[in-house]
Amino acid sequence: MQRLILPVVMIGMVPAVSAMAQTDPAARIEKARAAFAATDTNKDGALSLQEWTAAGRKERGFKMIDADRDGKLTPAELKAIADKYGARR
């Protein structure tokens, strides 16, 4: 019976380990960079409203994040909003 307990406990730890990996700051940063690069279809280093909405995001969110109102979202603007409201994903 004791031999069965250890594998069951280890299997039960998988979700916890997975959650810890998702909260790793380096992993979150890399995930954010990859998402930005995938959304930045013209590779100009910023997201236009068209790129933002094509990725399934709402225009309202774009306008909220675009702090300098230049019609582009930069990595710095996205980081500022993430810092302000916390990374929720």
CNS distance restraints for C-alpha pairs under 8 A (distance, minus, plus):
assign (resid   1 and name CA) (resid   5 and name CA) 6.74 0.50 0.50
assign (resid   2 and name CA) (resid   6 and name CA) 7.11 0.50 0.50
assign (resid   3 and name CA) (resid   7 and name CA) 7.53 0.50 0.50
assign (resid   4 and name CA) (resid   8 and name CA) 6.46 0.50 0.50
assign (resid   5 and name CA) (resid   9 and name CA) 6.09 0.50 0.50
assign (resid   6 and name CA) (resid  10 and name CA) 6.10 0.50 0.50
assign (resid   7 and name CA) (resid  11 and name CA) 6.08 0.50 0.50
assign (resid   8 and name CA) (resid  12 and name CA) 6.21 0.50 0.50
assign (resid   9 and name CA) (resid  13 and name CA) 6.42 0.50 0.50
assign (resid  10 and name CA) (resid  14 and name CA) 6.92 0.50 0.50
assign (resid  12 and name CA) (resid  16 and name CA) 7.90 0.50 0.50
assign (resid  13 and name CA) (resid  17 and name CA) 6.17 0.50 0.50
assign (resid  14 and name CA) (resid  18 and name CA) 6.06 0.50 0.50
assign (resid  15 and name CA) (resid  19 and name CA) 6.09 0.50 0.50
assign (resid  16 and name CA) (resid  20 and name CA) 6.20 0.50 0.50
assign (resid  17 and name CA) (resid  21 and name CA) 6.25 0.50 0.50
assign (resid  18 and name CA) (resid  22 and name CA) 6.40 0.50 0.50
assign (resid  19 and name CA) (resid  23 and name CA) 6.43 0.50 0.50
assign (resid  20 and name CA) (resid  24 and name CA) 6.39 0.50 0.50
assign (resid  21 and name CA) (resid  27 and name CA) 7.16 0.50 0.50
assign (resid  22 and name CA) (resid  27 and name CA) 6.62 0.50 0.50
assign (resid  22 and name CA) (resid  28 and name CA) 6.64 0.50 0.50
assign (resid  23 and name CA) (resid  27 and name CA) 7.40 0.50 0.50
assign (resid  23 and name CA) (resid  28 and name CA) 6.72 0.50 0.50
assign (resid  24 and name CA) (resid  28 and name CA) 6.24 0.50 0.50
assign (resid  25 and name CA) (resid  29 and name CA) 6.13 0.50 0.50
assign (resid  26 and name CA) (resid  30 and name CA) 6.18 0.50 0.50
assign (resid  27 and name CA) (resid  31 and name CA) 6.07 0.50 0.50
assign (resid  28 and name CA) (resid  32 and name CA) 6.14 0.50 0.50
assign (resid  29 and name CA) (resid  33 and name CA) 6.17 0.50 0.50
assign (resid  30 and name CA) (resid  34 and name CA) 6.14 0.50 0.50
assign (resid  31 and name CA) (resid  35 and name CA) 6.17 0.50 0.50
assign (resid  32 and name CA) (resid  36 and name CA) 6.10 0.50 0.50
assign (resid  33 and name CA) (resid  37 and name CA) 6.10 0.50 0.50
assign (resid  34 and name CA) (resid  38 and name CA) 6.12 0.50 0.50
assign (resid  35 and name CA) (resid  39 and name CA) 6.18 0.50 0.50
assign (resid  36 and name CA) (resid  40 and name CA) 6.00 0.50 0.50
assign (resid  36 and name CA) (resid  47 and name CA) 7.98 0.50 0.50
assign (resid  36 and name CA) (resid  75 and name CA) 7.83 0.50 0.50
assign (resid  37 and name CA) (resid  41 and name CA) 7.44 0.50 0.50
assign (resid  37 and name CA) (resid  43 and name CA) 7.31 0.50 0.50
assign (resid  39 and name CA) (resid  47 and name CA) 7.18 0.50 0.50
assign (resid  39 and name CA) (resid  51 and name CA) 6.17 0.50 0.50
assign (resid  39 and name CA) (resid  52 and name CA) 7.01 0.50 0.50
assign (resid  39 and name CA) (resid  55 and name CA) 6.37 0.50 0.50
assign (resid  40 and name CA) (resid  44 and name CA) 7.03 0.50 0.50
assign (resid  40 and name CA) (resid  45 and name CA) 6.81 0.50 0.50
assign (resid  40 and name CA) (resid  46 and name CA) 6.48 0.50 0.50
assign (resid  40 and name CA) (resid  47 and name CA) 5.54 0.50 0.50
assign (resid  40 and name CA) (resid  51 and name CA) 6.48 0.50 0.50
assign (resid  41 and name CA) (resid  51 and name CA) 6.85 0.50 0.50
assign (resid  45 and name CA) (resid  74 and name CA) 6.92 0.50 0.50
assign (resid  45 and name CA) (resid  75 and name CA) 7.90 0.50 0.50
assign (resid  46 and name CA) (resid  72 and name CA) 5.80 0.50 0.50
assign (resid  46 and name CA) (resid  73 and name CA) 5.35 0.50 0.50
assign (resid  46 and name CA) (resid  74 and name CA) 4.76 0.50 0.50
assign (resid  46 and name CA) (resid  75 and name CA) 7.12 0.50 0.50
assign (resid  47 and name CA) (resid  51 and name CA) 5.84 0.50 0.50
assign (resid  47 and name CA) (resid  52 and name CA) 6.24 0.50 0.50
assign (resid  47 and name CA) (resid  72 and name CA) 5.32 0.50 0.50
assign (resid  47 and name CA) (resid  73 and name CA) 4.88 0.50 0.50
assign (resid  47 and name CA) (resid  74 and name CA) 6.58 0.50 0.50
assign (resid  48 and name CA) (resid  52 and name CA) 6.14 0.50 0.50
assign (resid  48 and name CA) (resid  71 and name CA) 6.30 0.50 0.50
assign (resid  48 and name CA) (resid  72 and name CA) 4.83 0.50 0.50
assign (resid  48 and name CA) (resid  73 and name CA) 6.57 0.50 0.50
assign (resid  49 and name CA) (resid  53 and name CA) 6.10 0.50 0.50
assign (resid  49 and name CA) (resid  59 and name CA) 6.97 0.50 0.50
assign (resid  49 and name CA) (resid  62 and name CA) 6.72 0.50 0.50
assign (resid  49 and name CA) (resid  71 and name CA) 6.80 0.50 0.50
assign (resid  49 and name CA) (resid  72 and name CA) 6.92 0.50 0.50
assign (resid  50 and name CA) (resid  54 and name CA) 5.97 0.50 0.50
assign (resid  51 and name CA) (resid  55 and name CA) 6.31 0.50 0.50
assign (resid  52 and name CA) (resid  56 and name CA) 6.96 0.50 0.50
assign (resid  52 and name CA) (resid  57 and name CA) 5.67 0.50 0.50
assign (resid  52 and name CA) (resid  58 and name CA) 7.56 0.50 0.50
assign (resid  52 and name CA) (resid  59 and name CA) 7.65 0.50 0.50
assign (resid  52 and name CA) (resid  62 and name CA) 7.12 0.50 0.50
assign (resid  53 and name CA) (resid  57 and name CA) 4.75 0.50 0.50
assign (resid  53 and name CA) (resid  58 and name CA) 5.89 0.50 0.50
assign (resid  53 and name CA) (resid  59 and name CA) 6.48 0.50 0.50
assign (resid  57 and name CA) (resid  61 and name CA) 7.23 0.50 0.50
assign (resid  57 and name CA) (resid  62 and name CA) 7.85 0.50 0.50
assign (resid  58 and name CA) (resid  62 and name CA) 6.78 0.50 0.50
assign (resid  59 and name CA) (resid  63 and name CA) 6.35 0.50 0.50
assign (resid  60 and name CA) (resid  64 and name CA) 6.28 0.50 0.50
assign (resid  61 and name CA) (resid  65 and name CA) 6.23 0.50 0.50
assign (resid  62 and name CA) (resid  66 and name CA) 6.05 0.50 0.50
assign (resid  62 and name CA) (resid  73 and name CA) 7.47 0.50 0.50
assign (resid  63 and name CA) (resid  67 and name CA) 7.93 0.50 0.50
assign (resid  63 and name CA) (resid  69 and name CA) 7.59 0.50 0.50
assign (resid  65 and name CA) (resid  73 and name CA) 7.09 0.50 0.50
assign (resid  65 and name CA) (resid  77 and name CA) 6.37 0.50 0.50
assign (resid  65 and name CA) (resid  78 and name CA) 6.72 0.50 0.50
assign (resid  65 and name CA) (resid  81 and name CA) 6.51 0.50 0.50
assign (resid  66 and name CA) (resid  70 and name CA) 7.07 0.50 0.50
assign (resid  66 and name CA) (resid  71 and name CA) 6.78 0.50 0.50
assign (resid  66 and name CA) (resid  72 and name CA) 6.54 0.50 0.50
assign (resid  66 and name CA) (resid  73 and name CA) 5.61 0.50 0.50
assign (resid  66 and name CA) (resid  77 and name CA) 6.66 0.50 0.50
assign (resid  67 and name CA) (resid  77 and name CA) 6.69 0.50 0.50
assign (resid  73 and name CA) (resid  77 and name CA) 6.12 0.50 0.50
assign (resid  73 and name CA) (resid  78 and name CA) 6.89 0.50 0.50
assign (resid  74 and name CA) (resid  78 and name CA) 6.39 0.50 0.50
assign (resid  75 and name CA) (resid  79 and name CA) 6.03 0.50 0.50
assign (resid  76 and name CA) (resid  80 and name CA) 6.07 0.50 0.50
assign (resid  77 and name CA) (resid  81 and name CA) 6.35 0.50 0.50
assign (resid  78 and name CA) (resid  82 and name CA) 6.19 0.50 0.50
assign (resid  79 and name CA) (resid  83 and name CA) 6.00 0.50 0.50
assign (resid  80 and name CA) (resid  84 and name CA) 6.08 0.50 0.50
assign (resid  81 and name CA) (resid  85 and name CA) 6.06 0.50 0.50
assign (resid  81 and name CA) (resid  86 and name CA) 7.68 0.50 0.50
assign (resid  82 and name CA) (resid  86 and name CA) 4.91 0.50 0.50
assign (resid  82 and name CA) (resid  87 and name CA) 5.27 0.50 0.50
assign (resid  83 and name CA) (resid  87 and name CA) 7.16 0.50 0.50
